[in-house]
């Protein structure tokens, strides 16, 4: 795949992830949109293949961090927060055991 298509793919992927991660939060959606667009415009004249590959990698890494670690939290009271995890972030809780299991 050409470099131009890779850059466009990362750009689209970041925007799709932004829409999922900041769903129902208009202020965060707008701020993330501006930041993504600003970073891509700032570097649109880059010609060094090494630097372009580094930026593609960084964009992909940022997308993964947003998708896997960012949680939405809403203030619902003075000292109360409501956590809104996305489906992909929910993991099965496996209890920890200090003692090894005994073989039967």
C-alpha positions as a Python dict, from the first residue, in 0.01 Angstrom:
ca = {
    (1, 'X'): (0, 0, 0),
    (2, 'X'): (130, 348, -86),
    (3, 'X'): (239, 592, 179),
    (4, 'X'): (-40, 831, 90),
    (5, 'X'): (-301, 561, 146),
    (6, 'X'): (-142, 463, 480),
    (7, 'X'): (-156, 824, 599),
    (8, 'X'): (-519, 855, 491),
    (9, 'X'): (-599, 524, 663),
    (10, 'X'): (-449, 641, 993),
    (11, 'X'): (-636, 972, 961),
    (12, 'X'): (-969, 794, 907),
    (13, 'X'): (-898, 541, 1180),
    (14, 'X'): (-826, 818, 1432),
    (15, 'X'): (-1152, 992, 1346),
    (16, 'X'): (-1355, 669, 1371),
    (17, 'X'): (-1197, 594, 1709),
    (18, 'X'): (-1260, 953, 1823),
    (19, 'X'): (-1630, 911, 1742),
    (20, 'X'): (-1652, 587, 1941),
    (21, 'X'): (-1442, 696, 2239),
    (22, 'X'): (-1603, 1038, 2288),
    (23, 'X'): (-1957, 939, 2188),
    (24, 'X'): (-2222, 1177, 2330),
    (25, 'X'): (-1956, 1428, 2445),
    (26, 'X'): (-1977, 1712, 2192),
    (27, 'X'): (-1697, 1916, 2350),
    (28, 'X'): (-1450, 1627, 2353),
    (29, 'X'): (-1551, 1523, 2000),
    (30, 'X'): (-1484, 1874, 1869),
    (31, 'X'): (-1155, 1912, 2056),
    (32, 'X'): (-1026, 1575, 1935),
    (33, 'X'): (-1133, 1654, 1579),
    (34, 'X'): (-945, 1984, 1585),
    (35, 'X'): (-632, 1824, 1732),
    (36, 'X'): (-624, 1539, 1477),
    (37, 'X'): (-676, 1778, 1185),
    (38, 'X'): (-420, 2024, 1322),
    (39, 'X'): (-149, 1757, 1355),
    (40, 'X'): (-206, 1625, 1003),
    (41, 'X'): (-208, 1976, 851),
    (42, 'X'): (107, 2070, 1041),
    (43, 'X'): (294, 1778, 885),
    (44, 'X'): (134, 1772, 537),
    (45, 'X'): (451, 1894, 365),
    (46, 'X'): (682, 1631, 517),
    (47, 'X'): (887, 1458, 246),
    (48, 'X'): (1125, 1237, 442),
    (49, 'X'): (1008, 873, 411),
    (50, 'X'): (1160, 790, 752),
    (51, 'X'): (977, 1073, 925),
    (52, 'X'): (651, 987, 748),
    (53, 'X'): (679, 624, 863),
    (54, 'X'): (747, 741, 1221),
    (55, 'X'): (439, 964, 1212),
    (56, 'X'): (224, 684, 1068),
    (57, 'X'): (343, 460, 1353),
    (58, 'X'): (273, 732, 1610),
    (59, 'X'): (-78, 791, 1471),
    (60, 'X'): (-151, 418, 1484),
    (61, 'X'): (-19, 399, 1841),
    (62, 'X'): (-234, 695, 1947),
    (63, 'X'): (-539, 529, 1795),
    (64, 'X'): (-470, 211, 1997),
    (65, 'X'): (-422, 408, 2320),
    (66, 'X'): (-749, 596, 2265),
    (67, 'X'): (-939, 278, 2182),
    (68, 'X'): (-798, 65, 2467),
    (69, 'X'): (-745, 301, 2760),
    (70, 'X'): (-974, 605, 2747),
    (71, 'X'): (-1292, 586, 2954),
    (72, 'X'): (-1584, 826, 2967),
    (73, 'X'): (-1682, 956, 3308),
    (74, 'X'): (-1979, 1181, 3381),
    (75, 'X'): (-2039, 1395, 3690),
    (76, 'X'): (-2383, 1305, 3824),
    (77, 'X'): (-2352, 1458, 4166),
    (78, 'X'): (-2116, 1670, 4373),
    (79, 'X'): (-1909, 1369, 4480),
    (80, 'X'): (-2040, 1111, 4234),
    (81, 'X'): (-1909, 1000, 3898),
    (82, 'X'): (-2068, 764, 3648),
    (83, 'X'): (-1824, 544, 3458),
    (84, 'X'): (-1928, 461, 3100),
    (85, 'X'): (-1701, 183, 2971),
    (86, 'X'): (-1732, 78, 2607),
    (87, 'X'): (-1805, -287, 2530),
    (88, 'X'): (-1451, -358, 2411),
    (89, 'X'): (-1300, -243, 2741),
    (90, 'X'): (-1491, -485, 2960),
    (91, 'X'): (-1283, -786, 3058),
    (92, 'X'): (-1382, -1091, 3254),
    (93, 'X'): (-1276, -1054, 3615),
    (94, 'X'): (-1072, -1354, 3724),
    (95, 'X'): (-1009, -1362, 4101),
    (96, 'X'): (-650, -1380, 4220),
    (97, 'X'): (-551, -1667, 4448),
    (98, 'X'): (-243, -1653, 4674),
    (99, 'X'): (-227, -2027, 4724),
    (100, 'X'): (-154, -2269, 4442),
    (101, 'X'): (-429, -2506, 4343),
    (102, 'X'): (-406, -2852, 4492),
    (103, 'X'): (-399, -3136, 4247),
    (104, 'X'): (-667, -3399, 4311),
}
